[in-house]
């Protein structure tokens, strides 16, 4: 059920880059000058100043991004040792890194009955960074987020079913921390830039201990995104890999050189979304890696068939 809910939630992300070449057929320059200019001209002047986003709206933006975890056949996320030496439930943004972790576990413990599970980043981020999953009985709380909360609560029960055959995994009275692992290649490439980030010390310390989650964007890049009411808005995309940023740029701008790439990290941007009054955070769009979206949709389709 969780994978099916995610499959529906990330549908727009899957088609986002695939639809971009259609815009280029009418020339990217023409699209930018007409559609974006019309959006700016028709936008009413705000009666109130720009406001930060509440946590639930930030999580809704993150819900369109899949993350992956090694889990037992009965759906229990396997506990692993993090970079800080502590046991944690690790969720991977890069599906290839998640598959590598799964293969390594099967090599180390051939009898382990484990598989790769898919969940939404919003659900996992709420527990990793805020230890909050909304009200379990609230209709406003997405099903996927409630599902992760219930899943992690059940992990603390221990017992014989707690993936006991897997090495380095123990039964605990309470669930260990949740950790989100960004793409390691992107983290290495952006480490020096992120080290000088103007984020609060608490965010920088957490990045140092748990690992930063890099994001990449460009001031000149906009994507036209259709809203549920049919309205088209100009979104400011943030990508989890530089390759996806370059692909979107080529789809819209052709051979024009991509300059002015900006790098930030997920904890910093979510902190800014709650504290910065000078930017319209409603326009920010988190774009999942195409490979991750493809895998998540395969899982969702398999669940629908089963």
Residue pairs with C-beta under 8 A, 6 or more apart in sequence:
1 143
1 147
1 303
2 118
2 119
2 143
2 144
2 147
2 148
3 117
3 118
3 296
3 299
3 300
3 303
4 300
4 303
4 304
5 120
5 142
5 143
5 144
5 147
6 66
6 118
6 119
6 120
6 144
6 296
6 300
7 296
7 297
7 299
7 300
7 301
7 303
7 304
8 300
9 63
9 64
9 120
9 142
9 144
10 63
10 64
10 65
10 66
10 120
10 288
10 293
10 296
10 297
11 297
12 64
12 225
13 64
13 65
13 287
13 288
13 293
14 290
14 293
14 294
14 297
16 223
16 225
16 237
16 248
16 287
17 244
17 247
17 248
17 251
17 287
17 290
20 223
20 248
20 251
20 252
21 251
23 31
23 224
23 251
23 252
24 31
24 251
24 252
24 254
28 252
28 253
28 254
31 224
31 252
32 222
32 252
35 224
35 232
35 234
36 222
36 224
36 234
39 232
39 233
39 234
40 234
49 277
50 277
50 278
50 279
50 280
50 281
51 277
52 273
52 274
52 275
52 276
52 277
52 281
53 273
53 274
53 281
53 282
54 274
55 126
55 130
55 132
55 274
56 134
56 140
56 141
58 122
58 270
58 273
58 274
59 122
59 123
59 125
59 126
59 142
59 145
60 122
60 142
61 122
61 284
61 285
61 286
62 120
62 121
62 122
62 125
62 286
63 120
63 121
63 122
63 123
63 142
63 144
63 145
64 120
64 286
64 288
65 93
65 120
65 121
65 122
65 240
65 286
65 287
65 288
65 292
66 95
66 118
66 119
66 120
66 121
66 288
66 292
66 293
66 295
66 296
67 91
67 92
67 93
67 118
67 119
67 120
67 121
67 124
67 180
68 91
68 92
68 93
68 95
68 98
68 116
68 117
68 118
68 119
68 292
68 295
68 296
69 77
69 78
69 89
69 90
69 91
69 92
69 98
69 116
69 117
69 119
70 77
70 78
70 80
70 90
70 98
70 101
70 102
70 105
70 114
70 115
70 116
70 117
71 77
71 78
71 114
71 115
71 116
71 117
72 78
72 113
72 114
72 115
72 161
72 163
73 113
73 114
73 115
74 161
75 117
75 151
76 151
76 154
76 155
76 161
76 162
76 163
77 89
77 91
77 117
77 151
77 152
77 155
78 89
78 105
78 114
78 163
78 166
78 169
79 87
79 88
79 89
79 155
79 163
79 168
79 169
79 170
79 172
79 176
80 87
80 88
80 89
80 90
80 101
80 168
80 169
81 87
81 88
81 168
82 88
82 90
82 177
82 179
82 210
83 209
83 210
83 211
84 209
84 210
86 176
86 177
87 168
87 169
87 170
87 172
87 176
88 176
88 177
88 178
88 179
89 152
89 155
89 175
89 176
89 177
89 178
89 179
90 101
90 179
90 180
90 181
91 119
91 121
91 124
91 128
91 178
91 179
91 180
91 181
92 98
92 101
92 181
93 121
93 180
93 181
93 182
93 183
93 213
93 240
93 289
93 292
94 181
94 182
94 183
94 184
94 289
94 292
95 116
95 289
95 291
95 292
95 295
95 296
96 291
97 181
97 183
97 184
98 116
99 116
102 114
102 115
102 116
105 112
105 114
105 166
106 112
106 114
108 167
109 165
109 166
109 167
111 165
112 163
112 165
112 166
113 165
114 163
114 166
116 299
118 295
118 296
118 299
118 300
119 144
119 147
119 148
120 142
120 144
120 145
120 148
121 180
121 286
121 288
122 142
122 144
122 145
123 133
123 142
123 144
123 145
123 147
123 148
123 149
124 148
124 178
124 180
125 180
125 266
125 270
126 132
126 133
126 134
126 145
126 148
127 133
127 148
127 149
127 152
127 178
128 177
128 178
128 179
128 180
129 206
129 267
129 270
133 141
133 145
133 146
133 148
133 149
134 140
134 141
134 145
134 146
134 149
135 141
136 146
136 149
136 150
152 175
152 178
153 175
155 162
155 172
155 175
155 176
156 172
156 173
156 174
156 175
157 171
158 171
158 172
158 173
159 171
162 169
162 171
163 169
164 171
179 210
179 211
180 210
180 213
180 266
181 211
181 213
182 211
182 212
182 213
182 214
182 240
182 265
182 266
183 214
183 240
183 241
183 289
186 214
186 216
186 240
186 241
186 242
187 194
187 211
187 212
187 213
187 214
189 214
189 242
190 212
190 214
190 216
190 263
191 212
193 263
194 207
194 212
194 214
194 263
194 264
194 265
197 203
197 204
197 264
197 265
197 268
199 207
199 265
199 267
199 268
199 271
200 271
203 267
203 268
203 271
206 267
207 265
207 267
212 265
212 266
212 267
213 240
213 265
213 266
213 267
214 240
214 263
214 264
214 265
215 238
215 239
215 240
215 263
215 264
215 265
215 266
215 269
215 286
216 238
216 239
216 240
216 241
216 242
216 245
216 261
216 262
216 263
217 236
217 237
217 238
217 239
217 245
217 261
217 262
217 264
218 245
218 249
218 258
218 260
218 261
218 262
219 260
219 262
220 260
221 236
221 237
221 245
221 248
221 249
221 252
222 234
222 235
222 236
222 237
223 234
223 235
223 237
223 248
223 252
223 285
223 287
224 232
224 233
224 234
224 235
225 232
225 233
225 234
225 235
225 285
226 232
227 233
233 283
234 283
235 283
235 284
235 285
236 283
236 284
236 285
237 245
237 248
237 285
237 286
237 287
238 264
238 269
238 284
238 285
238 286
238 287
239 245
239 248
239 287
239 289
240 286
240 287
240 288
240 289
241 289
242 261
244 287
244 289
244 290
245 258
245 261
246 258
247 290
248 287
249 256
249 258
269 284
272 279
272 281
273 281
273 284
288 296
